Amino acid sequence: MAEHSADDGRLLLLLAVDQRNSFERGLYGLKGPISSDQDARMTADKLLVYEALLEAVPGLPAEVQAGILVDEQYGASVAELASRSQGAVSLAMPIEKSGEDWFEFAYGEDWVAHAEFFATDHAKVLVRDNPGFDRTRRERQAAQLAQVSRWASSNNRSLIIELLVPATDADTAAVGGDPTRYDRELRPGHAVTVMENLQDQGVEPAIWKVEGLDRPEDAERIVNAARRNGRKADCILLGRHAPHDQLEEWIQVVAPMPGWIGFAIGRSIWWDALTAHLHGQLSADETRHRVRDAYLDFAHFYIAARAAGN
């Protein structure tokens, strides 16, 4: 495995296509059991996204490690190809069940067998947490995450914790129902509190995948939490299906900051292209090229924003 570490100095720019629930229901509008034809179409489209990433790799400088974040359910063929790419593409795969409010293993008690089947560089876990959530459920979730953390440490996997911090009813009331105010005024502090709590309960990711931030001081707070007490963790930005302009604003905030080493952007790159392809408005080649170009646009923007701050 070509594991990306906190010390190799390269940016990690992940193209995220590990969505399952939103992929089925949001993009394809599917309900109920998935047919074999529908399964094959989603599998083919995830492979198309991976092919777009391969086309993008030659356009990246040596300081960048390209990566794919893909699920086993619809992306097993992608995972197999990426694991054999001889380091050209870093492979990250999710452990969590898709679409749940609280962490659940995607494959229940068989999660270890599935997590170890592919030669992944990174294991990813999506977590929803907030200091105002139910304490018992938070503790139970943290214990499961600590289990994953110990497994990753023992099996040469770089653990990525994708941290989402939804607002509680009290948070929403405190900002007058304005989600933009919540993101700016409350979420960064909540994220730090959650990170420290998880660390204290044995959750030690190599990388924290964090929602966009509006202020450099908040980006610095997040990195300081990730590296609390001498830890060597890094941070990357997640896309959250944000508009292009919003993502560029977030990139400008985090990219110049030491400890921020890249992004994991997905739907903002491929959603519109795959939607057009699904409705016959783009050929497979046109779709692949559009995804490739969108990924490269964000990659080059991140590189430039990082350089501008140094």
Stockholm file with secondary structure:
# STOCKHOLM 1.0

chainA/1-310         MAEHSADDGRLLLLLAVDQRNSFERGLYGLKGPISSDQDARMTADKLLVYEALLEAVPGLPAEVQAGILVDEQYGASVAELASRSQGAVSLAMPIEKSGEDWFEFAYGEDWVAHAEFFATDHAKVLVRDNPGFDRTRRERQAAQLAQVSRWASSNNRSLIIELLVPATDADTAAVGGDPTRYDRELRPGHAVTVMENLQDQGVEPAIWKVEGLDRPEDAERIVNAARRNGRKADCILLGRHAPHDQLEEWIQVVAPMPGWIGFAIGRSIWWDALTAHLHGQLSADETRHRVRDAYLDFAHFYIAARAAGN
#=GR chainA/1-310 SS CCCCCTTSCCEEEEEEECCCHHIIIIISCCCSSCCHHHHHHHHHHHHHHHHHHHHHGGGSCTTEEEEEEECHHHHHHHHHHHHTSTTSSEEEEECBCTTCSSCCBTTGGGHHHHHHHSCCSEEEEEEECCTTSCHHHHHHHHHHHHHHHHHHHHTTCEEEEEEECCCCHHHHHHTTTCHHHIIIIIHHHHHHHHHHHHHHTTCCCSEEEECCCSCHHHHHHHHHHHTGGGCCCEEEEECTTCCHHHHHHHHHHHTTSTTEEEEEECHHHHHHHHHHHHTTSSCHHHHHHHHHHHHHHHHHHHHHHHHHTC
#=GC SS_cons         CCCCCTTSCCEEEEEEECCCHHIIIIISCCCSSCCHHHHHHHHHHHHHHHHHHHHHGGGSCTTEEEEEEECHHHHHHHHHHHHTSTTSSEEEEECBCTTCSSCCBTTGGGHHHHHHHSCCSEEEEEEECCTTSCHHHHHHHHHHHHHHHHHHHHTTCEEEEEEECCCCHHHHHHTTTCHHHIIIIIHHHHHHHHHHHHHHTTCCCSEEEECCCSCHHHHHHHHHHHTGGGCCCEEEEECTTCCHHHHHHHHHHHTTSTTEEEEEECHHHHHHHHHHHHTTSSCHHHHHHHHHHHHHHHHHHHHHHHHHTC
//
